Amino acid sequence: MTPIRQLLNRIRWDRQYADAAFRIGYYDRVDDTIIVVPLSEVVQEPGDSFAVRVLDNDGVSHLVPYHRIREVYRDEELIWQRGR
């Protein structure tokens, strides 16, 4: 399986591959559910190899460790899923 950081970097740098609508699903420990957000709401901070920042529906920024990212969708198709 492709590591999530490698997949996110491909989306970021491969313009042909990235010509799609991407969404990620991350595990929310409080709600015990997967929350799916557009990739445009996800910020990869340079040099941070631990987590990404995600804006929720209320505009609040959350730090989401890479290991809590569970799914990636490309044009509504599930293209990546972390093993359980």
N, C-alpha and C positions, 0 to 999 in steps of 0.2 A: 504494500500500500504506500502511496505517495505521502510523505509527511505534510501536515497542514501548512507549515511555513513555506515549503517548496511550492505547493499549489497556489498559495496566496501571492508568492513572488512571481509565479508564471502569469497569473491574472494581471498583476501590476505591470509587468514588463513586456509581455508578448501581446502586442496590439491586435494581431489577427485573432488570437484565442480570446482576448478580452472583449471582443466586439459582441457582447451579449449582456443579458441582465443577470447578474449574480446576486445570490442571497446566501447568508450563512445561518445555521441554526446552532445556538449554543445552549448548554445546560444551565438553567437557573436553579440554584440550590434552594432558594427561598420558596419559590413556587413549585419546585420539583417537576419541572417541565422543560421542553425545548422551546426556546424563543427564536423565531426566524426574523431576521432583519436584512434589509438591502445592504449589499456590500458598500454602497456609498455612505452608509452610516457607520462604517468601521474604519478606524484610523490605526495604521501600523506606524508606531513611533520609531524613528531611526535609532538603531542600536538596541532596541528592546527585544530580546529573544525570549521573553517570558509571556507577554500578554499583548492584547490589542485593546483599544478603547472603542466602546460601542455606545451610540446615542440611543436611548429608548424613546418611546412614543411621547414622553413628556419633555424630551430634550435634555434629560439627565445623562451624564457621561458615567459609564461603568467600566471598570478594568476587568477584562475577561481573559483568564489564562488560556494559552493555546490548547491545553489538554481538555478544556471544557467546550471547545468547538467540536460539535458532533456531526454536522452535515454541511454540505455545500451544494447549492443548486445553480444550474446554468440554464437560463430560459425555461424555468419550471421543472427541469429534469434533475433528479438527484444524481450527482456525478461523483460524490465522495461521502463516505460515512465511516466514522470511527467505530471500530469493533467494540462491542460491549463487554 
